[in-house]
Structures are given as structure tokens and as C-alpha cells.
Amino acid sequence: MNRREFLDATTTVIGGALIGNEPFVDNASVKTEISARQSPSGTLPEEIAGIRLPNSAIMRAATDFSSSVSPPFLFNHALRTFLFGSLIGRALRLTFDKELLYLACVLHDLGLTEHFQGALPFELQGAEAAKNFLSEHGYPANRTAIVWDGIAMHASMIAHFKQPEIMLVGEGAGADVVGPDASLVSKEEVEDLVKAFPRMQFKKAFLHCCADVVREYPGGATRSFMRDVGERYVDGFHPRNFCDLVLEATFSE
């Protein structure tokens, strides 16, 4: 499985969701509920598969925030996304800001949580939620903008042509969802990541989570208009379904 197949199955059209001027949904009870919940149990490992986790104050706050609003399987996915993205970046010999990549990865699926899902595509819901969180913590606007792009573009081929801190969010998420490129990430590294942050039946849990969001906010489940045209007017056009890609991923669950 490669990233292009993954993106062909997941690409959304942001404009389609914006035509109706749908607002960003930020549940008013979120801050109160978060403050009453516990931080993640235990301390994150300092290093996994040769990748050191950033340990700045904003990183710790983002980790606590993501953990407090995300189901465990989704939180573990966010952490594996950072690790996969970092491993891919290292294999490609890219230079990137680890804090920015970590923030974008650990917050990238906020739009799939019950607190932040809404009428916009989930990646935009998540990007807006992350921006609000970082702004409330006084994070620089120029760095927040990069995090926003990394989240908003992570399910789009556009990210592949952006700077590493943006590109590697999508690369990391794709690797964790449909399996990594074996030429970039070794089997031993995959085992280290999964041991540190177990998948917890991720395939089924993730698909059910996405289905719940679509069921509640069908208008946000847009996709490329070219695929719509192909399905209606092009004989023999049968693109692979994203669900098949997830279930066929090389991870054993």
C-alpha cells in the first residue's frame, strides 16, 4: 500500500463543505470537562525506536489535552503518527522542527472526538480546535499556523508538497492507518512503536469512530468532485474504498 492509494481514498474537498458557510463547532462544556479529568496515566517514554519525544511545556500541555478528549485508541494513534512521521523524516534525511511536528500529530484527530466533531470536514474541525488551544496557551501565531496546516492537510495530497512539519503529519498518519513503507520504516521499528503505544483494535475502532462522525455530520464527509464525476460518467471506474485499505493494513490485530 502506498500513500497515493491512501490519499485517493481519503481526499476531501474543503470548498464543498464551506459553500454552506458551516461554522466551526467548539462545545462550550469542553474546557470545564477537561479541567476535571485526569492527565494521561504515567509519563511518556523519552525515546522510542531512536526517536526522542519533545518535552517542552506546550508539548506536555498538548499531550494532556489530547489525552483528555480522545478515546485511548485514538490518542495512541496520534502518538504513533508522530513517531512514524519522525522515522520517515529521518529516513528521507529531512530537517524538521520536532515540536511543531509533535503538536500537529498529537492534535491531528481532534475533529473525530465528541468534543470537536462538527459540520466541517474533520481535519478542519481539528485544525481549528488545535489553533484555539495553542492560542489560549500563548503559542506564537506563526508556529500555530504551521500546526494548523499540518492538521488541515494531513488527509490531502497537497501536504506532500509542503514543508516537512506539514508533510510528515500525513505521512505518519498514513503509515499508522494502512501500514508504513518497508523501505523507510523497519519491522523492528514498527514493533517498538506498537509495543509503546498499542493499537487497541485500531482498525475497527477507527472506522466505527469515523462512521459515527459521518452519521452525525454527513455534510462534512465530502470528497473530490473528480471521483464523483468518475463514478457517474466513467465506465469501469471503481476506486478502492478507504475502509478496505484500513482493514487490509499489515498490522496484526
Order of alpha helices (4+ residues) and beta strands (2+ residues): alpha-alpha-alpha-beta-beta-alpha-alpha-alpha-alpha-alpha-alpha-alpha-alpha-alpha-alpha
